[in-house]
Amino acid sequence: MIHHTDLQDLLPGMVPFPADVFPADQAWLGQHFLPLLKIDLGELRPELAGQMATLLCPIEPYEGCIGDDTTAHHNAFTGINWIAFELTAANEMRFLGTQDYFLGEAVEGEEARAHIVEMRESHAKARAHFLQHGRLASCSRYGEGELDEQAWLQQLGGPIWFGNWSDYAPLPAAFQLQDLAGYRQRGSLRFRNDSSHLPDDGLQLTRDGHAFFHVASVPASHWVAAGADAIVMFYEPHSRTVLFTFDWS
């Protein structure tokens, strides 16, 4: 499988800032996600050519993790820090949760509402820069307000990697994550065993016994004002499931 790090140049099967990402009956998803990059999965596995999944950045949360405040509306495909989609035959991203999973415009506090505006405006600025210059540049909240050119992806393809995302919150019930490295206990402290000799850093992520593979990872700040230290995107071809989690360092 192809593996790129610090991807500076677009590959042929990539479309930045794509439109018409969501099914018509889920057009409301546009209120909650910023489409970043449509990726032809055939770039990673030739047998998947023509299946184009979209890397998404959630506008939420302002603080904490997505799903923190809506646990009553989680299901088998959504949880704290986990969201899943079905990639349709038309290459649209069909959300496998419900609209109540999101806080949306119901967020409380001026700072949280300002965050929504800032995320949308920074996405629009990055898109305008791309249309004019053909490059990605973000307006990070942590910079000086200037557009700064960035890599499209920190990682494309390659192995799954262990991080805070893999040990933070339980997976939604439809998915399974097995850590083959295991842990050892020293007094009150717990240490993960060395996993450098294991495929995918010792992690096996599956749905109904079918394995996910790593599609892409990128800091949200490469594209928009703020967000996770890494948006992490997986794909399971049998069910055409696109699964996202978010690493917070």
C-alpha positions as CSV (number, residue, x, y, z in Angstrom):
1,M,0.0,0.0,0.0
2,I,1.2,3.5,-0.8
3,H,2.6,5.5,2.1
4,H,3.3,9.2,1.9
5,T,4.3,11.5,4.8
6,D,4.2,15.3,4.7
7,L,2.3,15.3,1.4
8,Q,3.1,18.5,-0.4
9,D,1.7,17.7,-3.8
10,L,-1.8,16.5,-4.7
11,L,-2.1,13.0,-6.2
12,P,-4.3,12.5,-9.3
13,G,-7.1,11.0,-7.3
14,M,-7.5,14.0,-4.8
15,V,-10.0,16.8,-4.9
16,P,-9.5,19.6,-2.2
17,F,-12.5,21.4,-0.8
18,P,-15.0,19.1,-2.6
19,A,-18.7,20.0,-2.9
20,D,-21.7,17.7,-2.8
21,V,-20.2,15.5,-0.2
22,F,-23.3,14.4,1.7
23,P,-26.5,12.7,0.5
24,A,-29.4,15.1,-0.2
25,D,-31.4,13.8,2.7
26,Q,-28.5,14.6,5.0
27,A,-27.7,18.0,3.7
28,W,-27.8,19.2,7.3
29,L,-24.4,17.6,7.8
30,G,-22.9,20.7,6.1
31,Q,-23.7,22.6,9.3
32,H,-21.4,20.3,11.2
33,F,-18.5,19.3,8.9
34,L,-16.0,21.1,6.7
35,P,-15.0,19.0,3.7
36,L,-11.2,19.0,3.3
37,L,-10.0,16.4,0.7
38,K,-11.7,13.8,-1.4
39,I,-9.4,10.8,-1.8
40,D,-9.7,8.1,-4.4
41,L,-9.0,5.0,-2.3
42,G,-7.5,3.4,-5.4
43,E,-4.4,5.5,-4.7
44,L,-3.9,3.2,-1.7
45,R,-5.4,0.0,-2.9
46,P,-5.9,-0.4,-6.7
47,E,-8.9,-2.7,-6.3
48,L,-10.8,0.3,-4.7
49,A,-10.2,2.7,-7.6
50,G,-13.3,4.9,-8.0
51,Q,-14.3,4.7,-4.4
52,M,-13.7,8.3,-3.2
53,A,-14.0,9.1,0.5
54,T,-13.9,12.6,1.9
55,L,-11.6,13.7,4.7
56,L,-13.8,15.8,7.0
57,C,-13.1,18.2,9.8
58,P,-15.9,18.6,12.4
59,I,-16.7,22.1,13.5
60,E,-17.3,20.9,17.0
61,P,-16.1,20.9,19.6
62,Y,-14.9,24.2,21.0
63,E,-13.7,22.4,24.1
64,G,-13.3,18.7,24.9
65,C,-14.1,16.0,22.3
66,I,-16.9,15.6,19.8
67,G,-19.8,13.8,21.4
68,D,-18.9,14.6,24.9
69,D,-22.2,16.4,25.6
70,T,-24.6,14.3,23.6
71,T,-24.1,10.8,25.0
72,A,-27.8,10.2,25.1
73,H,-27.8,10.3,21.3
74,H,-24.9,7.9,20.6
75,N,-25.5,4.7,18.8
76,A,-23.5,1.7,17.6
77,F,-21.6,3.9,15.1
78,T,-21.0,7.1,17.1
79,G,-19.4,7.8,20.5
80,I,-17.1,10.2,22.3
81,N,-14.4,11.0,19.8
82,W,-15.7,8.5,17.2
83,I,-17.9,9.1,14.1
84,A,-18.7,6.8,11.2
85,F,-20.1,7.1,7.7
86,E,-21.1,4.8,4.9
87,L,-19.5,5.6,1.5
88,T,-22.4,5.3,-0.9
89,A,-22.2,4.1,-4.5
90,A,-22.3,7.8,-5.5
91,N,-19.3,8.5,-3.3
92,E,-21.4,10.5,-0.8
93,M,-20.7,10.3,2.9
94,R,-23.8,9.0,4.7
95,F,-23.6,9.6,8.4
96,L,-24.4,6.5,10.5
97,G,-25.5,8.5,13.5
98,T,-28.4,10.9,14.1
99,Q,-28.6,14.7,13.9
100,D,-28.9,14.9,17.7
101,Y,-25.3,13.7,18.0
102,F,-24.3,17.3,17.3
103,L,-24.8,20.4,19.4
104,G,-24.6,22.6,16.3
105,E,-26.0,26.1,16.8
106,A,-27.3,25.1,20.2
107,V,-23.9,25.5,21.8
108,E,-23.8,27.8,24.8
109,G,-21.5,30.7,25.3
110,E,-20.2,33.5,23.1
111,E,-16.8,31.8,22.7
112,A,-18.3,28.6,21.5
113,R,-20.5,30.4,19.0
114,A,-17.5,32.5,17.8
115,H,-15.6,29.3,17.3
116,I,-18.2,28.1,14.8
117,V,-17.9,31.3,12.8
118,E,-14.1,31.2,13.0
119,M,-14.0,27.6,11.7
120,R,-16.2,28.3,8.7
121,E,-14.4,31.6,7.8
122,S,-10.9,30.0,8.0
123,H,-12.1,27.1,5.8
124,A,-13.4,29.6,3.3
125,K,-10.1,31.5,3.3
126,A,-8.1,28.3,2.7
127,R,-10.4,27.4,-0.1
128,A,-10.0,30.8,-1.7
129,H,-6.2,30.5,-1.5
130,F,-6.3,27.1,-3.1
131,L,-8.5,28.4,-6.0
132,Q,-6.0,31.3,-6.6
133,H,-2.7,29.5,-6.0
134,G,-3.3,25.8,-6.1
135,R,-1.8,25.3,-2.7
136,L,-3.1,24.7,0.8
137,A,-2.7,27.5,3.3
138,S,-4.4,27.8,6.7
139,C,-5.2,30.6,9.0
140,S,-4.5,28.9,12.3
141,R,-5.9,30.5,15.5
142,Y,-2.5,30.0,17.0
143,G,-0.6,31.9,14.3
144,E,-0.4,35.6,13.6
145,G,-3.6,35.8,11.4
146,E,-1.7,35.2,8.2
147,L,-2.2,32.4,5.8
148,D,0.6,29.8,6.1
149,E,1.2,27.1,3.5
150,Q,0.9,23.6,4.7
151,A,1.2,20.0,3.7
152,W,-2.1,18.5,2.4
153,L,-1.7,15.5,4.7
154,Q,0.7,14.6,7.4
155,Q,0.3,10.9,6.5
156,L,-1.4,9.1,3.6
157,G,-1.8,5.4,3.9
158,G,0.8,3.5,5.8
159,P,0.3,1.7,9.0
160,I,-2.2,2.4,11.8
161,W,-0.3,4.1,14.6
162,F,-0.9,4.0,18.4
163,G,-1.8,7.4,20.0
164,N,-4.1,9.1,22.4
165,W,-7.0,8.3,20.1
166,S,-6.6,4.6,20.5
167,D,-6.6,4.6,24.3
168,Y,-8.9,7.5,25.1
169,A,-12.6,6.5,24.8
170,P,-14.5,3.2,24.2
171,L,-15.3,2.5,20.6
172,P,-18.9,2.5,19.4
173,A,-20.3,-1.0,19.6
174,A,-20.1,-1.7,15.9
175,F,-16.3,-1.7,15.9
176,Q,-13.6,-3.6,17.7
177,L,-10.1,-2.5,18.5
178,Q,-7.6,-5.1,19.7
179,D,-4.2,-4.1,21.0
180,L,-1.8,-7.0,20.4
181,A,1.1,-5.3,22.2
182,G,-0.5,-5.6,25.6
183,Y,0.4,-3.8,28.8
184,R,2.4,-4.4,31.9
185,Q,1.8,-3.1,35.4
186,R,4.4,-1.5,37.7
187,G,2.8,-0.7,40.9
188,S,0.0,1.8,40.2
189,L,1.4,2.6,36.7
190,R,0.4,0.9,33.5
191,F,2.9,0.7,30.5
192,R,2.2,-0.4,27.0
193,N,4.6,-3.1,25.7
194,D,6.9,-2.5,22.7
195,S,4.9,-2.7,19.5
196,S,7.6,-1.8,16.9
197,H,7.8,-5.4,15.7
198,L,4.0,-5.7,15.1
199,P,2.0,-4.7,12.0
200,D,0.0,-1.5,12.4
201,D,1.7,-0.8,15.7
202,G,0.0,-3.8,17.3
203,L,-3.5,-2.4,16.6
204,Q,-6.3,-4.3,14.9
205,L,-9.4,-2.2,14.1
206,T,-12.3,-4.2,12.7
207,R,-16.0,-4.2,11.9
208,D,-17.7,-7.7,12.0
209,G,-14.3,-9.2,11.6
210,H,-13.3,-7.1,8.6
211,A,-10.2,-4.9,9.0
212,F,-10.0,-1.2,8.6
213,F,-6.9,0.4,7.0
214,H,-5.5,3.8,7.7
215,V,-6.4,6.3,4.9
216,A,-5.0,9.6,6.1
217,S,-4.0,11.7,9.1
218,V,-3.6,15.5,9.3
219,P,-3.6,18.2,12.0
220,A,-6.9,20.2,11.7
221,S,-4.7,23.4,11.8
222,H,-3.3,22.6,8.4
223,W,-6.7,23.4,7.0
224,V,-8.7,25.5,9.5
225,A,-8.4,27.7,12.5
226,A,-8.3,25.0,15.2
227,G,-9.2,21.4,16.0
228,A,-7.6,18.1,16.7
229,D,-3.8,17.5,16.6
230,A,-4.7,14.8,14.1
231,I,-7.8,14.0,12.3
232,V,-7.5,10.2,11.7
233,M,-9.4,8.5,8.9
234,F,-9.9,4.7,8.4
235,Y,-11.8,2.7,5.8
236,E,-13.3,-0.8,5.8
237,P,-14.0,-1.9,2.2
238,H,-16.5,-4.8,2.9
239,S,-19.1,-2.5,4.5
240,R,-17.7,0.7,2.9
241,T,-17.4,2.2,6.3
242,V,-15.4,5.4,6.8
243,L,-14.4,5.8,10.4
244,F,-13.0,8.9,12.0
245,T,-11.3,9.6,15.4
246,F,-9.3,12.5,16.7
247,D,-5.9,12.5,18.4
248,W,-5.3,15.2,21.0
249,S,-1.7,15.3,22.1
